Amino acid sequence: MEDNIKHIECENACAQVYCFDAGTEVKEYHAMIHATGNTLPFEKQLEAVTGVYAQLLETLPGKPQAVFKRYFLSDSANQADQVIVSDVTDCAKSIIEQAPLDGTKIALWVYMMTGVTTRLTPSGLYEVSHGAFRHLWNGSAHNLAANSEYQTRLLFNEYNMQLLEEECTLKDNCVRTWFFVNDVDLNYGGVVRARNQFFFTQGLTVHTHFIASTGIGGRQQDPNVLSQMDNYAIAGLQPEQRHFLYAPTHLNRTSDYGVSFERGTYIDYADRRHVLISGTASINNKGEIMYPRDVVKQTQRMWENVEALLKEADCTYDNVVEMVVYLRDTSDYAVVKSLYEERFAEKPYVIVHAPVCRPGWLVEMECMAVKTQKKPDLPAF
């Protein structure tokens, strides 16, 4: 059993790859692939990134399959079509304008597994099957309703129907969502209202639970799309496998300030624990922004908050397999990059331009952690 990180350098692209191996047939890989030829046109950067991905599929032990991909683009209106045409992988794909802040036009996070079977279900969700579970992924869901509230309401309506078709429910089976909001300062309020109202109708309340989530600035190819959703559900999930993270010494409940998501969730299997940390910023347990206008101290407080959530799941940063870092102000990139390089140089991570849902938050991060464990009373992953 081993956890390891590999760094791969190719012409005009590189990748950091985390391998989680619990000694079973299902290995998990998280790769963050970066273009390195900053002056190249988009087509060449895309070619370099996809070339590294193809190399990973051929060379990583176990011949993994893609489970989920997210493309971070600098100009989705002019780039998304090329990504769609070039990528025919049979997995869920998320494409969003959140410019990589290293000066390139594209970065790619790809989640891969060995020993699984995948297919596109009739419901439109991508199924990853192994053992007792069907992991259901979806990316880039959107519509063209009149405003962000209506768009989000329709997204939830459609997703609910997809889950019902898979004999699942939002409350019992969905474990993670992402909302990318075009002009987040203007349109996030509509997303929050729609989510709060829909959750209430599905029995998701402060007295039951919510869902781990990130709500962040991001633009779809069509500027009329104000709210794009990615999601992840698990068919076969039992209530005793799922736990919620609060870290009350550091964070308050999100419902205290009118939003409805969990700070984090962990899911136990017989051989491993998955920890899903929501978008987390520099906040205290009273819901107040810590260290306004100081991106260094905000980054450090954000790390401390995530560390507290991980600790509650009996994990540390050593167990983190990927990180996405969102910056409001592009001019903060150099200092935040230097902080991450000092502490997390070998981790698969990407820093992108994406305003956080409160203007006072300068930086936010999300991550996933995986830990080996032995709980034979639970079903294997």
Number of C-alpha atoms within 10 A of each C-alpha: 8 9 16 12 17 13 15 15 13 14 12 20 23 22 25 21 27 23 20 24 19 19 11 12 14 18 19 23 25 27 29 25 28 28 29 22 17 15 12 14 11 21 13 14 23 24 16 23 24 20 16 23 21 11 12 19 15 12 10 13 11 15 14 21 22 23 27 23 21 19 22 26 30 24 18 25 15 11 19 21 12 13 18 12 8 13 11 9 13 15 24 24 24 21 25 24 26 28 25 26 22 19 13 20 28 29 31 24 26 21 22 23 22 20 15 19 13 18 16 16 13 10 14 16 24 24 26 22 18 17 10 12 16 21 21 26 24 23 23 20 19 20 18 15 17 11 15 28 21 19 22 28 21 18 21 19 12 15 21 18 15 19 21 13 15 17 11 19 19 21 18 19 22 23 23 23 20 20 22 27 29 24 18 25 15 12 18 24 15 21 24 19 19 19 20 20 13 17 20 13 10 13 14 20 16 15 7 8 17 28 23 23 25 25 23 26 27 27 28 25 17 13 12 15 21 32 36 26 21 23 21 19 24 22 20 16 22 14 10 9 14 18 14 20 21 18 21 14 11 20 22 18 19 17 15 11 11 11 16 25 27 25 26 30 25 22 20 25 20 16 18 19 23 20 28 27 26 27 27 26 28 29 19 17 16 14 16 13 16 17 17 14 12 14 21 16 14 22 23 14 20 23 18 15 24 27 17 21 28 26 14 16 23 12 18 17 16 12 18 21 27 24 21 17 22 29 24 23 13 18 10 16 21 11 12 19 17 12 15 17 12 10 9 15 13 15 25 23 26 23 25 24 23 28 27 27 24 14 11 16 24 26 28 26 24 20 21 21 22 25 22 20 13 14 14 10 8 14 17 17 19
